[in-house]
Amino acid sequence: MAKSKKRKKKLSKKAKKQAELANLSPKEIAALKRQAAKDKKKLINVISVVIGCLLFLTIPLSLIDPKIGLALGAGIPVMYFSYQYPRTGLWLFLIYMPFSGTVIYQFVGGNAIFNLAKDGFFIPACIALGLECKKKKQPLIINKKILFTLIFIVVAALLTLLVVNGMMQFILPLCSSLPRRGRGVLCKDGVPLAQGILGLKVLLGYVPLIFCTYYMVNNKKDLLRLGRVHLVLALICTILGVYQYYLLDSGACVGTRNEVGDALFKASVDAKCFVGGSVGFTPTQNFIRLPGTFSSPWHWAWFLIANSAITFTVAFGDTSLWWRMGGLVGMVLVFVNAVISGQRIALALVPVVTVILFVLTGQVTNLKRFIPILLGLVLILGIVITTNPDLIQERIDSLAGRAEASPPTAFIEEQFHWALKEQRGPLGRGLGKATNSTRIFGRSALVETFHPKLIYEMGLLGCLAFFSFTTNIVWETFRIRRSLKTPTIRNYASSLWVFILIISFNTYWYPLDTDPVAVYYWLFVGLLFKLPEIDKQEQERLKAAKIEEAKLGLDRKKSKGKIAEEAA
C-alpha cells in the first residue's frame, strides 16, 4: 500500500510538471533548460572544491596537525557552499549553532578556531544574499522605520572604536613599559583595536540576520518550516540534556564530585559529559551546572529561555495537530531541563516567560486550544515533580537563597552605579572592554548586566543608542503584529514579539552578547518584518479560493437549472 501511494505521488508530480511545461512557450522552456544547466554546473563546482580541499588541504595538513587540517579542509568548502547556496547555508547555520559547543569540546578538543565555524555558514551566505539583492535591485534595509536608530547605534559604536580603542592602540604606552602604574594612569594592555573590532562584532555582528531572514523566508510554508526545524532542534537538545543529567546522576560521568576546595563549586571543561562543554556536578554540595549541548551552563540556560518561546509558538501557532502536540512535548522538556540544569536564571525565567506568553498573546482566552494543552502540560509536569520531589525542592531552595543573598534589583542598581563611576569620557572605555570573548586581546572587566556593560564600554551615548534601537524594533514589530489578519501568522507574530519585548528590555546578564539569543533575537526581528508580505499572500490566496468557490457554486446552480429544464 505504501509503495503504491509513493508511485501515485511520483506519477502525479510528473503529470503536473508535464502540464506546466505544456503551458510554457518555447522561449520559456529554453530559459528553464539554461537555468538547469547553470545549476548543474554550480553543483559540479561545489563538489570539485570539496574534493580538492580534501585532497590538497585536509589530508596533507592532518599529517602535521589534525585539527588545523580539519579546520581548513572543512572550513573552505563550507564557506564556498554557503556562498553558492546562501539560503541553504543560513539553514545549516541555524541547525549547527545549538550543537557548536558539543562539536568544539567533544570532537575537536576545545580548539578556539572552531568557535568561528558557525560564522563560516553565516558570513558568506549573508554576503551572497546582499550581492543577489543588489543585482535584482532589492532593498538591503528592509524596514526604513528602524533606519535612523540603526545609523545612531552604528555611528556611536564606530566613534567608540576609532576614538577610544584607536587612541589606546596608537597613543597610549604599554602598561608593561611603565615603571610604576598608579591609579588613574592611562596605558594600553594587549591589542585594544583588535579587542574593539571583536567587541563590535559581538555587539552588532548578527544584526544582518534581519535582512537575511527577510529573504530566506518567502511564504507561509517557509514560516512553518522555520518553527518546526527549531522545535526539532529543541527536542533533540533537551532530550540530550536529560540524558546528560542521567549519566552524571548515575555516576557514569564523574562531574566535579572528586574535586577539592573551590573546584567543587566551579564548572569545568575537564568534567565534560557526553555533550557540551563545562560541567559542574557536585550533588553532595547541592551544586549542579549543566551545559546541555552548549559550551557552558550559561549558554544552555538562555537556550532554554529562548525555547520556552519557540516551543510555545509551535504549540499554539502551527496548523498541524501533530506539530502542536510536539510543541507541547517541547515545552515540557524545556521545563524539565530548566529544573535539572541547575541554572537559577532558567528556573526563574522559563515559567515567567511562559506565563507572559499566555497572557500577552491572548491564548488564555482561546479556551478550546488553551485548556487541553494546559492540562497536558500540568499532568506531565506533575508526574515529573512527584517522581523527583527532592530535586525540585533543592532547586527552588537554591533559587530562593540566591535571591535573598543578592536581590536582582539591588545587584542591577549596583552595577549601574559602578559603570557610571568608572567612566573616563563620553564614549566609554572602549568596545570589548567588558566582553568576555575579547579577553584574548587584552583585559576585560566582568560586568554581569547588559546596559551597565554598554555604559562601561560606550558611555551613556552608546547605551542610549542601543536602547533606542531595540525600543524602535519593539514598537515597529508591535505595529506589524497588530496589522496581521491570518490567524496562524498572527499567532506566530504574537509569540515571537513577546520574546523580542522581553529580551529588548532585559538588563540582567547579557544574552544579546552571545549565542543563542544573539542569533534568535535578530532572526525573529527579520521574520516579523517579513510577516506582512506573507500575510498579504495568504489573504490573496483566501480571496482567490472564495472566488473559485463562488464560481463553482454558480456552475452547479446552472447545471441544476438545465437538468430541471430538460426534465420539464
C-alpha positions in Angstrom: 0.0 0.0 0.0 2.8 2.4 1.0 4.7 1.7 -2.3 1.6 2.2 -4.4 0.9 5.6 -2.7 4.5 6.7 -3.4 4.2 5.6 -7.0 1.0 7.6 -7.3 2.6 10.7 -5.8 5.6 10.4 -8.2 3.2 10.0 -11.2 1.1 13.0 -10.1 4.3 15.1 -9.8 5.4 14.1 -13.2 1.9 14.8 -14.6 2.0 18.3 -13.0 5.4 19.0 -14.5 4.3 17.9 -17.9 1.2 20.0 -17.7 3.3 23.1 -16.6 5.7 22.5 -19.5 2.9 22.2 -22.0 1.6 25.7 -21.0 5.1 27.3 -21.5 6.3 28.9 -24.7 9.5 27.6 -26.4 11.5 30.6 -25.1 10.4 29.9 -21.5 11.3 26.2 -21.9 14.7 27.2 -23.3 15.3 29.6 -20.3 14.4 26.7 -17.9 16.9 24.4 -19.6 19.6 27.1 -19.4 18.9 27.6 -15.7 19.1 23.8 -15.1 22.4 23.7 -16.9 23.7 26.6 -14.7 22.5 24.8 -11.5 24.2 21.6 -12.6 27.5 23.5 -13.3 27.3 25.2 -9.9 26.8 21.9 -8.1 29.8 20.3 -10.0 32.0 23.3 -9.0 31.0 22.9 -5.3 31.7 19.2 -5.4 35.1 19.9 -7.1 36.0 22.4 -4.3 35.1 19.9 -1.6 37.2 17.1 -3.2 40.1 19.5 -3.9 40.2 20.7 -0.3 40.1 17.1 1.0 43.0 16.0 -1.2 45.2 19.1 -1.1 44.5 20.6 2.3 42.8 18.2 4.8 44.9 15.1 4.2 48.4 16.9 3.9 47.8 19.3 6.9 46.3 16.5 9.0 49.7 14.8 8.9 51.1 17.9 10.6 48.2 18.9 12.8 44.8 17.1 12.5 42.8 20.0 14.0 44.3 22.6 11.6 43.8 20.1 8.7 40.1 19.6 9.6 39.6 23.4 10.2 40.9 24.4 6.8 39.8 21.3 4.9 36.2 21.6 6.2 36.1 25.4 6.6 36.8 26.4 3.0 34.2 24.1 1.4 31.6 25.2 4.0 32.2 28.9 3.2 32.2 28.2 -0.6 29.0 26.1 -0.3 27.2 28.8 1.8 28.2 31.5 -0.8 26.9 29.4 -3.7 23.7 28.4 -1.8 23.1 31.2 0.7 19.6 30.2 1.9 20.8 26.6 2.5 23.8 28.0 4.2 21.6 30.0 6.6 19.5 26.9 7.4 22.7 25.0 8.2 23.9 27.9 10.3 20.7 27.7 12.4 20.9 23.9 12.7 24.6 23.8 13.6 24.5 26.6 16.3 22.9 24.6 19.1 25.5 21.8 18.6 28.6 24.0 18.2 29.6 23.6 21.9 29.4 19.8 21.6 31.5 19.9 18.4 34.1 22.1 19.9 34.6 20.3 23.2 33.6 16.7 22.4 35.1 16.2 18.9 37.9 18.8 18.4 39.3 19.1 21.9 38.2 22.7 22.6 40.2 24.3 19.8 39.2 28.0 19.7 39.3 28.3 15.9 36.1 26.1 15.7 34.2 28.9 17.6 34.2 30.6 14.2 32.7 27.6 12.4 29.1 28.8 12.6 30.2 32.1 11.0 31.6 30.1 8.2 28.0 29.4 7.3 26.6 32.8 8.1 29.0 35.4 6.7 29.4 34.0 3.1 25.6 33.4 2.9 24.9 37.0 4.1 27.4 38.4 1.5 25.9 36.3 -1.3 22.3 37.4 -0.4 23.5 41.0 -0.3 25.0 40.7 -3.8 21.9 38.9 -5.1 19.7 41.8 -3.8 22.0 44.4 -5.4 21.7 42.5 -8.7 17.9 42.3 -8.5 17.7 45.9 -7.2 16.0 44.7 -4.0 16.4 46.8 -0.8 19.0 45.9 1.8 17.3 48.0 4.5 14.0 46.1 4.6 12.3 48.4 7.1 13.1 52.1 6.7 11.4 52.9 10.1 14.4 51.5 12.0 17.0 53.1 9.8 17.6 56.2 11.9 18.2 54.3 15.2 20.3 51.7 13.3 22.5 54.5 12.0 22.6 56.0 15.5 24.0 52.8 17.1 26.4 52.1 14.2 27.8 55.7 14.4 28.1 55.5 18.2 29.9 52.1 18.1 32.3 53.3 15.3 33.1 56.5 17.2 34.0 54.5 20.3 36.1 52.1 18.2 38.0 54.8 16.3 38.4 57.4 19.1 38.7 55.3 22.3 40.2 52.0 21.1 42.2 53.8 18.4 43.7 56.2 20.9 44.6 53.4 23.2 46.2 51.5 20.4 48.3 54.2 18.8 48.8 56.9 21.5 48.9 55.2 25.0 52.1 53.5 26.1 52.2 49.8 27.0 51.3 49.1 30.7 54.3 46.7 30.9 56.7 49.6 29.9 55.7 51.8 32.8 58.0 51.5 35.9 55.1 52.3 38.2 51.4 52.1 37.4 49.4 54.2 39.8 45.6 54.6 39.9 44.4 56.9 37.1 47.5 56.3 34.9 46.3 55.5 31.3 48.1 52.8 29.4 47.2 50.0 26.9 47.1 46.3 27.7 47.1 43.8 24.8 45.7 44.9 21.4 42.9 47.4 22.1 41.9 47.9 18.4 41.5 44.2 17.8 39.6 43.9 21.1 37.3 46.7 19.9 36.7 45.1 16.5 35.8 41.8 18.1 33.6 43.7 20.6 31.8 45.4 17.7 31.3 42.0 16.1 29.8 40.6 19.3 27.5 43.6 19.8 26.2 44.1 16.2 27.6 41.1 14.3 24.2 39.3 13.9 22.1 42.4 13.1 22.4 41.5 9.3 20.3 38.4 10.2 17.3 40.8 10.0 18.0 41.2 6.3 19.0 37.6 5.8 15.8 36.2 7.3 13.6 38.5 5.3 15.0 37.0 2.1 15.2 33.4 3.4 11.6 33.1 4.4 9.3 33.7 1.4 5.9 32.2 2.3 3.8 30.6 4.9 5.3 27.2 4.2 8.8 28.6 5.0 7.4 30.2 8.1 6.0 26.9 9.4 9.2 25.1 8.4 11.3 27.6 10.4 9.2 26.9 13.6 9.2 23.2 13.1 13.0 23.0 12.5 13.6 24.9 15.7 11.2 22.7 17.6 13.0 19.6 16.4 16.3 21.2 17.5 14.8 22.0 20.9 13.5 18.4 21.3 16.9 16.8 20.3 18.9 19.2 22.6 16.6 18.9 25.6 16.5 15.1 25.3 20.3 15.1 25.2 20.3 17.4 28.2 18.1 15.0 30.2 20.4 12.1 29.2 23.4 14.1 30.3 21.9 14.6 33.7 21.1 10.9 33.9 24.8 10.0 33.2 26.0 12.4 35.9 23.4 11.3 38.4 24.1 7.6 37.8 27.8 8.1 38.2 28.6 7.1 34.5 30.1 10.6 34.3 32.0 11.8 37.4 31.5 15.5 37.0 33.2 17.6 39.8 32.5 15.1 42.6 36.2 14.3 43.2 37.4 17.9 43.1 38.7 19.7 46.2 38.2 23.2 47.6 36.8 25.8 45.3 36.9 23.5 42.4 33.9 21.7 43.9 31.8 24.8 43.0 33.1 25.6 39.5 32.0 24.2 36.2 35.0 22.7 34.4 35.7 21.5 30.8 37.6 18.6 32.3 34.3 17.3 33.8 32.5 17.4 30.4 29.9 14.6 29.9 28.6 13.2 26.6 27.6 16.5 25.1 28.6 20.2 25.6 31.4 21.7 27.5 31.9 22.9 31.1 30.1 20.8 33.7 29.6 21.4 37.4 28.1 18.4 39.3 28.8 18.1 43.0 25.5 16.7 44.4 26.8 16.5 48.0 27.2 20.3 47.9 23.9 20.8 46.0 26.0 22.2 43.1 24.7 21.4 39.6 25.6 23.4 36.4 24.9 21.5 33.2 25.8 22.9 29.7 23.4 20.7 27.7 24.7 20.8 24.1 26.4 24.2 24.5 29.8 25.2 25.7 28.8 26.4 29.1 25.8 26.2 31.5 25.1 30.0 31.0 24.6 29.5 27.2 22.4 26.4 27.9 20.2 28.5 30.3 19.5 31.1 27.7 18.8 28.4 25.1 16.1 27.0 27.4 14.7 30.5 28.0 14.6 31.2 24.2 13.0 27.8 23.5 10.2 28.5 26.1 9.1 31.0 23.5 9.9 28.9 20.4 8.1 25.7 21.6 5.1 27.8 22.8 4.9 29.4 19.3 4.7 26.0 17.6 2.3 24.6 20.3 -0.2 27.4 19.7 0.6 28.6 16.2 1.2 25.6 13.9 -1.6 24.4 11.6 -0.9 20.7 12.2 -2.2 18.9 15.3 0.9 16.7 15.4 3.3 19.6 15.4 1.2 21.4 18.1 1.5 18.2 20.2 5.2 18.2 19.5 5.3 21.8 20.7 3.6 20.7 24.0 6.3 18.0 24.5 9.0 20.6 23.8 7.5 22.9 26.4 7.6 20.1 29.0 11.2 19.1 28.1 12.3 22.8 28.4 10.7 23.0 31.9 12.4 19.7 33.0 15.8 20.9 31.8 15.3 24.3 33.5 15.0 22.3 36.8 17.8 19.8 36.3 20.3 22.2 34.6 21.0 23.9 38.0 20.8 27.3 36.3 18.8 29.6 38.6 18.0 32.1 35.8 16.5 29.3 33.6 14.4 28.1 36.6 13.2 31.6 37.2 12.6 32.9 33.7 11.2 29.8 31.8 7.9 29.8 33.8 7.8 33.6 33.8 8.2 33.8 30.0 5.6 31.1 29.5 3.0 32.9 31.7 3.8 36.2 29.9 3.3 34.5 26.6 -0.1 33.0 27.7 -1.3 36.5 28.7 0.2 38.8 26.1 -0.6 36.5 23.1 -4.2 36.2 24.1 -4.1 32.4 24.3 -5.7 32.5 27.7 -9.0 33.5 26.0 -8.6 30.7 23.4 -10.2 28.1 25.6 -10.6 25.3 23.0 -6.9 25.2 22.4 -5.6 26.6 25.7 -7.3 24.2 28.2 -6.2 20.8 26.7 -2.6 22.0 26.2 -2.5 23.5 29.8 -4.0 20.2 31.2 -1.4 18.1 29.3 1.4 20.4 30.5 0.2 20.3 34.1 -0.2 16.5 34.0 3.3 15.8 32.6 5.0 18.3 34.9 3.0 16.9 37.9 4.4 13.4 37.1 8.0 14.8 36.9 7.6 16.8 40.2 6.1 13.8 42.1 8.8 11.4 40.9 11.6 13.9 41.8 10.4 15.9 44.8 13.8 16.3 46.5 15.5 17.6 43.3 12.7 20.2 42.7 12.9 21.3 46.3 16.6 21.7 46.2 16.4 23.8 43.0 13.7 26.1 44.5 15.7 26.5 47.7 18.8 27.4 45.7 16.9 30.0 43.7 15.3 31.5 46.8 18.6 31.5 48.7 20.4 33.3 45.8 17.5 35.9 45.5 17.8 36.6 49.3 21.6 36.8 49.3 21.8 39.1 46.2 18.4 40.5 45.2 18.4 41.1 41.4 17.2 44.7 41.6 19.9 45.7 44.1 22.5 43.9 42.0 21.4 45.7 38.8 21.4 49.1 40.6 24.9 48.4 42.0 26.2 47.6 38.5 24.7 50.8 37.1 26.4 52.9 39.8 29.7 51.1 39.2 29.6 51.6 35.4 28.8 55.3 35.8 31.6 55.8 38.3 34.1 54.0 36.0 33.6 56.4 33.1 36.6 58.2 31.6 34.8 60.2 28.9 31.6 60.5 26.9 32.4 57.5 24.7 33.2 55.0 27.5 36.3 52.9 28.0 36.4 51.1 24.6 34.5 48.5 22.8 35.2 44.9 24.0 36.5 46.2 27.4 33.7 44.4 29.2 33.1 41.5 26.8 34.2 38.0 27.9 35.2 36.7 24.4 37.6 39.6 23.8 39.9 38.6 26.6 42.4 37.1 24.1 43.3 40.6 23.1 43.5 42.2 26.5 42.0 42.5 29.9 38.2 42.9 30.2 36.1 43.9 33.2 33.5 41.4 34.5 30.1 43.2 34.1 27.2 40.9 34.7 24.4 43.2 33.4 23.8 44.3 29.9 23.1 48.0 30.0 25.8 48.8 32.6 28.2 46.9 30.3 27.2 49.2 27.4 27.7 52.3 29.6 31.2 50.9 30.6 32.2 50.3 27.0 30.5 53.0 25.0 29.4 55.6 27.6 25.8 56.9 28.1 25.6 57.9 24.4 26.3 54.3 23.2 23.8 52.9 25.8 21.2 55.4 24.7 21.8 54.5 21.0 21.4 50.7 21.6 18.4 51.2 23.8 16.7 53.5 21.3 17.4 50.9 18.5 15.8 48.0 20.4 12.9 50.2 21.6 12.3 51.1 17.9 12.3 47.5 17.0 9.8 46.6 19.7 7.4 49.3 18.6 7.6 48.5 14.8 7.2 44.8 15.4 4.2 45.5 17.7 2.6 47.6 14.9 3.2 44.7 12.4 1.7 42.2 14.9 -1.4 44.3 15.2 -1.8 44.6 11.4 -1.8 40.8 10.6 -5.1 39.1 9.7 -4.3 35.4 9.1 -4.7 33.5 12.4 -1.6 31.3 12.1 0.6 34.1 11.1 -0.8 36.4 13.8 -0.2 33.6 16.4 3.5 33.3 15.3 3.9 37.1 15.4 2.4 37.4 18.9 4.7 34.8 20.4 7.9 36.0 18.8 7.1 39.6 19.6 6.8 38.8 23.3 10.3 37.2 23.1 11.6 40.3 21.4 10.0 42.5 24.1 11.5 40.6 27.0 15.0 40.4 25.5 15.0 44.1 24.4 14.5 45.4 27.9 16.2 42.7 29.8 19.3 44.0 31.6 20.1 41.0 33.8 23.2 39.3 32.5 23.9 39.8 28.7 22.0 37.4 26.5 22.2 39.7 23.4 26.0 39.4 23.5 26.2 35.6 23.0 24.6 32.5 21.5 21.9 31.6 21.2 19.9 34.7 22.0 22.2 36.9 19.9 21.1 34.8 16.9 17.4 34.2 17.7 16.6 37.8 18.6 17.7 39.3 15.2 16.3 36.2 13.3 12.9 36.8 14.8 13.0 40.6 14.1 13.7 39.8 10.4 10.9 37.2 10.4 8.4 39.7 11.9 9.3 42.3 9.2 8.5 39.7 6.6 5.2 38.6 8.0 3.1 41.4 6.5 4.1 40.2 3.0 3.3 36.6 3.9 0.0 37.7 5.4 -0.8 39.5 2.2 -0.1 36.3 0.1 -2.4 34.3 2.4 -5.2 36.9 2.2 -4.9 36.9 -1.6 -5.0 33.1 -1.7 -8.1 33.0 0.5 -9.8 35.6 -1.7 -9.0 33.6 -4.8 -10.3 30.4 -3.1 -13.6 32.2 -2.2 -13.9 33.5 -5.8 -13.3 29.9 -7.1 -15.8 28.5 -4.7 -18.4 31.1 -5.8 -17.8 30.2 -9.4 -18.2 26.5 -8.7 -21.5 27.3 -6.8 -22.8 29.2 -9.8 -21.8 26.4 -12.2 -23.6 23.9 -10.0 -26.8 26.1 -9.9 -26.7 26.5 -13.7 -26.2 22.7 -14.2 -29.1 22.0 -11.8 -31.3 24.5 -13.7 -30.5 22.9 -17.0 -31.3 19.4 -15.6 -34.6 20.8 -14.3 -35.5 22.4 -17.7 -34.7 19.1 -19.5 -36.8 17.2 -17.0 -39.7 19.6 -17.6 
